[in-house]
């Protein structure tokens, strides 16, 4: 039983605020997943996003169909460009830290494409000089 909600209006208010801080953002996860799966060479993609008081986090697992490191880097480059041009992805949302092929023998990350760690969507847009498009979305 939730003791804060039993503590009257103040405790109930605190419980409500705490639950809002852990809100899952299914729109974020859905857009990241759909955008990823539309890229040739992406086998699967799973994302989880959470919004918390003006912040939050995004986690993604993207599996690539790649038989070489160069091929994996090419796919991730295309994927990051797709993230950059997707208008429903917010600039503050983070991209995945790493990308692996199906048997996990080849792994690449944003540093292989000139980033200093996992960039957010805004940093990807800036890096490639791209902006969100208003055209059809995935």
N, CA, C and O atoms as a DFTB+ gen file, in Angstrom:
552 C
 N C O
     1  1       0.852      -1.177       0.000
     2  2       0.000       0.000       0.000
     3  2       0.895       1.236       0.000
     4  3       1.965       1.220       0.609
     5  1       0.484       2.284      -0.659
     6  2       1.251       3.507      -0.793
     7  2       0.984       4.427       0.398
     8  3      -0.080       5.042       0.479
     9  1       1.929       4.523       1.309
    10  2       1.756       5.317       2.525
    11  2       1.645       6.811       2.234
    12  3       0.959       7.520       2.970
    13  1       2.298       7.311       1.185
    14  2       2.194       8.735       0.871
    15  2       0.767       9.118       0.516
    16  3       0.306      10.198       0.888
    17  1       0.065       8.251      -0.196
    18  2      -1.310       8.583      -0.564
    19  2      -2.230       8.540       0.644
    20  3      -3.294       9.159       0.636
    21  1      -1.827       7.807       1.696
    22  2      -2.614       7.758       2.913
    23  2      -2.341       8.970       3.800
    24  3      -3.039       9.180       4.791
    25  1      -1.339       9.762       3.455
    26  2      -0.927      10.885       4.299
    27  2      -1.703      12.157       4.002
    28  3      -1.275      13.242       4.394
    29  1      -2.809      12.049       3.333
    30  2      -3.633      13.223       3.061
    31  2      -3.222      13.929       1.783
    32  3      -2.497      13.386       0.950
    33  1      -3.712      15.172       1.649
    34  2      -3.479      15.899       0.402
    35  2      -2.003      16.122       0.079
    36  3      -1.610      16.052      -1.086
    37  1      -1.185      16.388       1.091
    38  2       0.232      16.646       0.828
    39  2       0.918      15.363       0.370
    40  3       1.625      15.358      -0.638
    41  1       0.713      14.292       1.102
    42  2       1.324      13.016       0.734
    43  2       0.812      12.519      -0.602
    44  3       1.583      12.004      -1.411
    45  1      -0.480      12.668      -0.840
    46  2      -1.053      12.264      -2.130
    47  2      -0.483      13.079      -3.270
    48  3      -0.219      12.555      -4.352
    49  1      -0.289      14.394      -3.016
    50  2       0.302      15.263      -4.043
    51  2       1.727      14.863      -4.353
    52  3       2.139      14.854      -5.513
    53  1       2.482      14.530      -3.317
    54  2       3.868      14.086      -3.520
    55  2       3.886      12.780      -4.300
    56  3       4.700      12.616      -5.209
    57  1       3.007      11.853      -3.962
    58  2       2.942      10.581      -4.685
    59  2       2.601      10.808      -6.151
    60  3       3.170      10.161      -7.031
    61  1       1.685      11.714      -6.411
    62  2       1.317      12.004      -7.806
    63  2       2.493      12.602      -8.564
    64  3       2.744      12.235      -9.712
    65  1       3.216      13.522      -7.929
    66  2       4.376      14.126      -8.584
    67  2       5.465      13.093      -8.855
    68  3       6.078      13.103      -9.922
    69  1       5.707      12.209      -7.900
    70  2       6.713      11.176      -8.093
    71  2       6.340      10.248      -9.233
    72  3       7.214       9.838      -9.997
    73  1       5.077       9.908      -9.368
    74  2       4.663       9.024     -10.447
    75  2       4.793       9.716     -11.794
    76  3       5.099       9.060     -12.790
    77  1       4.570      11.026     -11.851
    78  2       4.750      11.762     -13.103
    79  2       6.206      11.770     -13.527
    80  3       6.501      11.736     -14.722
    81  1       7.108      11.813     -12.582
    82  2       8.527      11.841     -12.874
    83  2       9.028      10.574     -13.528
    84  3      10.116      10.562     -14.103
    85  1       8.257       9.513     -13.450
    86  2       8.668       8.236     -14.011
    87  2       7.848       7.877     -15.249
    88  3       7.839       6.718     -15.664
    89  1       7.169       8.838     -15.835
    90  2       6.277       8.567     -16.950
    91  2       7.042       8.050     -18.158
    92  3       8.035       8.641     -18.583
    93  1       6.565       6.940     -18.701
    94  2       7.162       6.408     -19.928
    95  2       6.664       7.222     -21.098
    96  3       5.503       7.628     -21.138
    97  1       7.536       7.457     -22.041
    98  2       7.193       8.214     -23.232
    99  2       7.129       7.239     -24.398
   100  3       8.139       6.975     -25.051
   101  1       5.937       6.705     -24.660
   102  2       5.783       5.724     -25.733
   103  2       5.913       6.362     -27.098
   104  3       6.310       5.679     -28.042
   105  1       5.594       7.651     -27.253
   106  2       5.782       8.327     -28.535
   107  2       7.255       8.331     -28.916
   108  3       7.600       8.035     -30.060
   109  1       8.118       8.660     -27.976
   110  2       9.560       8.678     -28.202
   111  2      10.035       7.293     -28.647
   112  3      10.721       7.169     -29.662
   113  1       9.680       6.273     -27.906
   114  2      10.107       4.914     -28.227
   115  2       9.573       4.474     -29.576
   116  3      10.295       3.851     -30.355
   117  1       8.318       4.791     -29.865
   118  2       7.707       4.401     -31.130
   119  2       8.391       5.079     -32.313
   120  3       8.674       4.426     -33.318
   121  1       8.660       6.378     -32.208
   122  2       9.286       7.106     -33.318
   123  2      10.720       6.629     -33.536
   124  3      11.124       6.418     -34.680
   125  1      11.492       6.456     -32.471
   126  2      12.845       5.933     -32.614
   127  2      12.816       4.553     -33.281
   128  3      13.601       4.285     -34.190
   129  1      11.915       3.683     -32.830
   130  2      11.841       2.328     -33.373
   131  2      11.450       2.339     -34.846
   132  3      12.099       1.686     -35.662
   133  1      10.397       3.072     -35.193
   134  2       9.954       3.139     -36.588
   135  2      11.022       3.736     -37.498
   136  3      11.237       3.250     -38.608
   137  1      11.680       4.770     -37.040
   138  2      12.732       5.400     -37.834
   139  2      13.878       4.422     -38.056
   140  3      14.410       4.327     -39.162
   141  1      14.256       3.703     -37.022
   142  2      15.345       2.727     -37.128
   143  2      15.007       1.611     -38.101
   144  3      15.820       1.256     -38.954
   145  1      13.816       1.061     -37.974
   146  2      13.433      -0.078     -38.814
   147  2      13.271       0.293     -40.287
   148  3      13.281      -0.589     -41.146
   149  1      13.123       1.574     -40.590
   150  2      13.006       2.022     -41.976
   151  2      14.370       2.098     -42.674
   152  3      14.432       2.282     -43.889
   153  1      15.455       1.958     -41.914
   154  2      16.804       2.039     -42.483
   155  2      17.251       0.654     -42.943
   156  3      17.200      -0.316     -42.188
   157  1      17.688       0.586     -44.196
   158  2      18.187      -0.668     -44.747
   159  2      19.410      -1.121     -43.950
   160  3      20.345      -0.346     -43.751
   161  1      19.404      -2.356     -43.503
   162  2      20.504      -2.896     -42.714
   163  2      20.200      -2.989     -41.230
   164  3      20.978      -3.565     -40.471
   165  1      19.060      -2.418     -40.805
   166  2      18.646      -2.547     -39.407
   167  2      17.716      -3.752     -39.313
   168  3      16.672      -3.797     -39.962
   169  1      18.106      -4.720     -38.503
   170  2      17.340      -5.958     -38.341
   171  2      16.247      -5.798     -37.305
   172  3      15.114      -6.233     -37.510
   173  1      16.593      -5.166     -36.184
   174  2      15.613      -4.944     -35.125
   175  2      16.007      -3.703     -34.334
   176  3      17.162      -3.277     -34.327
   177  1      15.014      -3.148     -33.676
   178  2      15.250      -1.961     -32.855
   179  2      14.247      -1.940     -31.717
   180  3      13.050      -2.135     -31.925
   181  1      14.740      -1.703     -30.522
   182  2      13.902      -1.585     -29.342
   183  2      14.338      -0.341     -28.580
   184  3      15.527      -0.145     -28.332
   185  1      13.385       0.489     -28.213
   186  2      13.694       1.709     -27.478
   187  2      12.793       1.815     -26.271
   188  3      11.654       1.349     -26.275
   189  1      13.326       2.435     -25.244
   190  2      12.569       2.753     -24.048
   191  2      12.913       4.193     -23.685
   192  3      14.083       4.571     -23.635
   193  1      11.888       4.980     -23.437
   194  2      12.092       6.396     -23.119
   195  2      11.287       6.746     -21.870
   196  3      10.225       6.177     -21.618
   197  1      11.804       7.677     -21.108
   198  2      11.117       8.139     -19.921
   199  2      11.283       9.647     -19.814
   200  3      12.379      10.170     -20.015
   201  1      10.209      10.341     -19.501
   202  2      10.254      11.783     -19.268
   203  2      10.163      12.036     -17.773
   204  3       9.333      11.446     -17.081
   205  1      11.030      12.925     -17.279
   206  2      11.021      13.268     -15.867
   207  2      11.287      14.751     -15.705
   208  3      12.381      15.217     -16.023
   209  1      10.331      15.488     -15.228
   210  2      10.503      16.892     -14.849
   211  2      11.445      17.654     -15.778
   212  3      12.436      18.226     -15.324
   213  1      11.143      17.665     -17.067
   214  2      11.951      18.416     -18.024
   215  2      13.216      17.706     -18.454
   216  3      14.010      18.273     -19.204
   217  1      13.425      16.494     -18.004
   218  2      14.608      15.719     -18.389
   219  2      14.166      14.364     -18.882
   220  3      13.219      14.252     -19.660
   221  1      14.837      13.360     -18.438
   222  2      14.473      12.006     -18.814
   223  2      15.635      11.257     -19.428
   224  3      16.779      11.711     -19.397
   225  1      15.320      10.097     -19.988
   226  2      16.345       9.287     -20.617
   227  2      15.743       8.497     -21.769
   228  3      14.534       8.275     -21.840
   229  1      16.621       8.085     -22.659
   230  2      16.251       7.268     -23.795
   231  2      17.308       6.170     -23.904
   232  3      18.508       6.433     -23.825
   233  1      16.839       4.931     -24.087
   234  2      17.739       3.797     -24.269
   235  2      17.307       3.051     -25.509
   236  3      16.116       2.840     -25.736
   237  1      18.275       2.653     -26.309
   238  2      17.935       1.923     -27.508
   239  2      18.868       0.765     -27.761
   240  3      20.060       0.814     -27.455
   241  1      18.294      -0.281     -28.329
   242  2      19.069      -1.452     -28.745
   243  2      18.764      -1.653     -30.221
   244  3      17.640      -1.993     -30.592
   245  1      19.775      -1.439     -31.060
   246  2      19.610      -1.565     -32.507
   247  2      20.542      -2.666     -32.993
   248  3      21.743      -2.646     -32.721
   249  1      19.970      -3.631     -33.720
   250  2      20.747      -4.744     -34.264
   251  2      20.874      -4.539     -35.774
   252  3      19.899      -4.252     -36.469
   253  1      22.114      -4.696     -36.257
   254  2      22.421      -4.442     -37.659
   255  2      22.672      -5.730     -38.431
   256  3      23.090      -6.740     -37.864
   257  1      22.415      -5.680     -39.715
   258  2      22.793      -6.770     -40.612
   259  2      24.096      -6.322     -41.274
   260  3      24.085      -5.670     -42.318
   261  1      25.205      -6.680     -40.653
   262  2      26.512      -6.239     -41.143
   263  2      27.522      -7.368     -41.012
   264  3      27.588      -8.046     -39.986
   265  1      28.310      -7.560     -42.070
   266  2      29.331      -8.606     -42.043
   267  2      30.733      -8.017     -41.910
   268  3      31.714      -8.758     -41.843
   269  1      30.830      -6.688     -41.871
   270  2      32.123      -6.040     -41.665
   271  2      31.921      -4.769     -40.842
   272  3      30.816      -4.238     -40.737
   273  1      33.002      -4.313     -40.278
   274  2      32.961      -3.083     -39.487
   275  2      32.588      -1.889     -40.368
   276  3      31.801      -1.035     -39.960
   277  1      33.148      -1.834     -41.564
   278  2      32.833      -0.738     -42.484
   279  2      31.350      -0.716     -42.839
   280  3      30.733       0.347     -42.913
   281  1      30.792      -1.893     -43.056
   282  2      29.361      -1.975     -43.369
   283  2      28.514      -1.504     -42.178
   284  3      27.522      -0.797     -42.357
   285  1      28.909      -1.900     -40.972
   286  2      28.183      -1.474     -39.762
   287  2      28.253       0.043     -39.608
   288  3      27.255       0.680     -39.267
   289  1      29.418       0.619     -39.855
   290  2      29.573       2.079     -39.747
   291  2      28.692       2.774     -40.782
   292  3      28.072       3.792     -40.475
   293  1      28.626       2.245     -41.990
   294  2      27.771       2.818     -43.040
   295  2      26.299       2.800     -42.631
   296  3      25.579       3.776     -42.845
   297  1      25.859       1.696     -42.046
   298  2      24.458       1.574     -41.614
   299  2      24.162       2.576     -40.490
   300  3      23.133       3.251     -40.516
   301  1      25.057       2.671     -39.515
   302  2      24.847       3.601     -38.395
   303  2      24.868       5.044     -38.901
   304  3      24.102       5.877     -38.415
   305  1      25.727       5.346     -39.861
   306  2      25.746       6.684     -40.451
   307  2      24.378       7.003     -41.063
   308  3      23.830       8.081     -40.834
   309  1      23.838       6.077     -41.831
   310  2      22.512       6.261     -42.438
   311  2      21.436       6.394     -41.363
   312  3      20.520       7.206     -41.489
   313  1      21.552       5.597     -40.316
   314  2      20.580       5.632     -39.224
   315  2      20.603       6.981     -38.501
   316  3      19.551       7.562     -38.235
   317  1      21.789       7.472     -38.189
   318  2      21.881       8.762     -37.503
   319  2      21.328       9.886     -38.375
   320  3      20.695      10.810     -37.865
   321  1      21.561       9.814     -39.670
   322  2      20.995      10.812     -40.588
   323  2      19.464      10.729     -40.594
   324  3      18.783      11.750     -40.685
   325  1      18.932       9.514     -40.498
   326  2      17.472       9.346     -40.430
   327  2      16.927       9.960     -39.138
   328  3      15.879      10.605     -39.148
   329  1      17.641       9.757     -38.028
   330  2      17.234      10.397     -36.771
   331  2      17.232      11.922     -36.924
   332  3      16.312      12.599     -36.465
   333  1      18.271      12.452     -37.573
   334  2      18.414      13.904     -37.720
   335  2      17.257      14.518     -38.503
   336  3      16.831      15.632     -38.198
   337  1      16.750      13.819     -39.494
   338  2      15.709      14.395     -40.346
   339  2      14.292      14.054     -39.898
   340  3      13.328      14.542     -40.488
   341  1      14.150      13.238     -38.880
   342  2      12.817      12.870     -38.380
   343  2      12.274      13.997     -37.502
   344  3      12.816      14.256     -36.427
   345  1      11.208      14.670     -37.946
   346  2      10.701      15.831     -37.195
   347  2      10.076      15.490     -35.847
   348  3       9.968      16.365     -34.988
   349  1       9.666      14.257     -35.642
   350  2       9.038      13.906     -34.365
   351  2      10.051      13.579     -33.274
   352  3       9.673      13.417     -32.113
   353  1      11.332      13.479     -33.626
   354  2      12.369      13.245     -32.611
   355  2      12.823      14.585     -32.065
   356  3      13.235      15.468     -32.818
   357  1      12.745      14.730     -30.758
   358  2      13.144      15.977     -30.114
   359  2      14.662      16.076     -30.055
   360  3      15.355      15.076     -29.868
   361  1      15.163      17.280     -30.215
   362  2      16.613      17.522     -30.222
   363  2      17.296      17.022     -28.954
   364  3      18.450      16.597     -29.009
   365  1      16.616      17.063     -27.826
   366  2      17.230      16.686     -26.543
   367  2      17.316      15.169     -26.334
   368  3      18.007      14.712     -25.424
   369  1      16.625      14.391     -27.162
   370  2      16.611      12.933     -26.977
   371  2      17.933      12.322     -27.412
   372  3      18.501      12.716     -28.430
   373  1      18.418      11.364     -26.644
   374  2      19.715      10.716     -26.891
   375  2      19.598       9.543     -27.851
   376  3      18.596       8.828     -27.881
   377  1      20.658       9.372     -28.634
   378  2      20.757       8.219     -29.528
   379  2      21.490       7.097     -28.793
   380  3      22.128       7.350     -27.772
   381  1      21.410       5.860     -29.294
   382  2      22.075       4.741     -28.605
   383  2      23.589       4.908     -28.489
   384  3      24.218       5.612     -29.279
   385  1      24.150       4.246     -27.490
   386  2      25.591       4.290     -27.230
   387  2      26.366       3.358     -28.146
   388  3      27.522       3.629     -28.470
   389  1      25.741       2.259     -28.569
   390  2      26.432       1.279     -29.390
   391  2      25.428       0.526     -30.256
   392  3      24.231       0.480     -29.975
   393  1      25.961      -0.052     -31.303
   394  2      25.158      -0.797     -32.273
   395  2      25.917      -2.080     -32.578
   396  3      27.132      -2.054     -32.777
   397  1      25.202      -3.206     -32.617
   398  2      25.845      -4.511     -32.823
   399  2      25.196      -5.251     -33.980
   400  3      24.030      -5.028     -34.307
   401  1      25.979      -6.144     -34.598
   402  2      25.373      -7.017     -35.602
   403  2      24.685      -8.179     -34.883
   404  3      24.714      -8.265     -33.655
   405  1      24.073      -9.062     -35.656
   406  2      23.214     -10.106     -35.073
   407  2      23.940     -11.047     -34.124
   408  3      23.366     -11.442     -33.110
   409  1      25.172     -11.419     -34.414
   410  2      25.877     -12.345     -33.518
   411  2      26.819     -11.614     -32.552
   412  3      27.629     -12.238     -31.867
   413  1      26.699     -10.301     -32.511
   414  2      27.472      -9.429     -31.614
   415  2      28.976      -9.531     -31.841
   416  3      29.758      -9.257     -30.931
   417  1      29.387      -9.922     -33.045
   418  2      30.814      -9.987     -33.361
   419  2      31.341      -8.645     -33.851
   420  3      32.552      -8.422     -33.854
   421  1      30.451      -7.748     -34.265
   422  2      30.842      -6.427     -34.748
   423  2      30.024      -5.387     -34.008
   424  3      28.794      -5.395     -34.055
   425  1      30.712      -4.505     -33.334
   426  2      30.049      -3.421     -32.621
   427  2      30.669      -2.088     -33.000
   428  3      31.889      -1.969     -33.116
   429  1      29.824      -1.095     -33.190
   430  2      30.309       0.257     -33.490
   431  2      29.536       1.239     -32.623
   432  3      28.480       0.921     -32.076
   433  1      30.086       2.431     -32.515
   434  2      29.429       3.467     -31.740
   435  2      29.554       4.808     -32.423
   436  3      30.218       4.928     -33.453
   437  1      28.922       5.811     -31.858
   438  2      28.969       7.150     -32.447
   439  2      30.391       7.698     -32.601
   440  3      30.644       8.516     -33.485
   441  1      31.321       7.251     -31.747
   442  2      32.710       7.714     -31.869
   443  2      33.320       7.277     -33.200
   444  3      34.244       7.928     -33.688
   445  1      32.829       6.197     -33.795
   446  2      33.305       5.746     -35.102
   447  2      32.855       6.683     -36.225
   448  3      33.320       6.576     -37.360
   449  1      31.946       7.601     -35.893
   450  2      31.429       8.551     -36.880
   451  2      31.796       9.994     -36.520
   452  3      31.209      10.939     -37.047
   453  1      32.762      10.158     -35.625
   454  2      33.251      11.493     -35.298
   455  2      32.615      12.165     -34.103
   456  3      32.840      13.354     -33.880
   457  1      31.830      11.443     -33.331
   458  2      31.210      12.008     -32.131
   459  2      32.057      11.664     -30.910
   460  3      32.765      10.657     -30.896
   461  1      31.978      12.508     -29.893
   462  2      32.646      12.238     -28.616
   463  2      31.624      11.652     -27.658
   464  3      31.183      12.332     -26.732
   465  1      31.251      10.424     -27.863
   466  2      30.231       9.789     -27.046
   467  2      28.885       9.847     -27.728
   468  3      28.757      10.399     -28.820
   469  1      27.876       9.276     -27.085
   470  2      26.546       9.219     -27.694
   471  2      25.923      10.614     -27.815
   472  3      25.726      11.294     -26.808
   473  1      25.618      11.035     -29.025
   474  2      25.029      12.363     -29.195
   475  2      23.524      12.353     -28.995
   476  3      22.873      11.315     -29.122
   477  1      22.975      13.533     -28.677
   478  2      21.526      13.652     -28.722
   479  2      21.137      14.004     -30.161
   480  3      22.007      14.289     -30.983
   481  1      19.868      13.986     -30.462
   482  2      19.396      14.217     -31.831
   483  2      19.836      15.593     -32.338
   484  3      20.185      15.730     -33.510
   485  1      19.823      16.600     -31.484
   486  2      20.268      17.936     -31.873
   487  2      21.730      17.960     -32.295
   488  3      22.089      18.633     -33.261
   489  1      22.571      17.232     -31.578
   490  2      23.990      17.160     -31.933
   491  2      24.186      16.425     -33.254
   492  3      25.079      16.769     -34.029
   493  1      23.364      15.423     -33.513
   494  2      23.435      14.709     -34.793
   495  2      23.044      15.660     -35.927
   496  3      23.694      15.690     -36.971
   497  1      21.982      16.431     -35.713
   498  2      21.551      17.403     -36.724
   499  2      22.670      18.406     -37.016
   500  3      22.951      18.715     -38.174
   501  1      23.294      18.901     -35.969
   502  2      24.376      19.870     -36.137
   503  2      25.576      19.245     -36.856
   504  3      26.147      19.854     -37.760
   505  1      25.954      18.033     -36.453
   506  2      27.103      17.330     -37.028
   507  2      26.955      17.151     -38.541
   508  3      27.905      17.362     -39.294
   509  1      25.751      16.759     -38.977
   510  2      25.518      16.497     -40.393
   511  2      24.976      17.711     -41.146
   512  3      24.850      17.676     -42.370
   513  1      24.656      18.778     -40.425
   514  2      24.080      19.952     -41.075
   515  2      22.689      19.684     -41.619
   516  3      22.302      20.219     -42.658
   517  1      21.937      18.844     -40.902
   518  2      20.592      18.467     -41.326
   519  2      19.555      19.049     -40.374
   520  3      19.847      19.357     -39.219
   521  1      18.349      19.191     -40.882
   522  2      17.239      19.642     -40.037
   523  2      16.065      18.704     -40.272
   524  3      16.015      17.999     -41.280
   525  1      15.126      18.701     -39.338
   526  2      13.948      17.839     -39.502
   527  2      13.178      18.211     -40.759
   528  3      13.033      19.387     -41.092
   529  1      12.692      17.195     -41.445
   530  2      11.903      17.443     -42.656
   531  2      10.428      17.464     -42.306
   532  3      10.006      16.923     -41.283
   533  1       9.666      18.085     -43.157
   534  2       8.222      18.142     -42.956
   535  2       7.501      17.114     -43.821
   536  3       6.272      17.037     -43.803
   537  1       8.256      16.329     -44.574
   538  2       7.671      15.350     -45.489
   539  2       7.129      14.139     -44.765
   540  3       6.963      14.154     -43.545
   541  1       6.851      13.085     -45.522
   542  2       6.318      11.861     -44.923
   543  2       7.279      11.309     -43.880
   544  3       8.498      11.361     -44.043
   545  1       6.717      10.790     -42.827
   546  2       7.521      10.196     -41.759
   547  2       7.271       8.713     -41.716
   548  3       6.301       8.219     -42.291
   549  1       8.153       7.997     -41.028
   550  2       8.036       6.544     -40.939
   551  2       6.948       6.139     -39.998
   552  3       6.712       4.947     -39.804
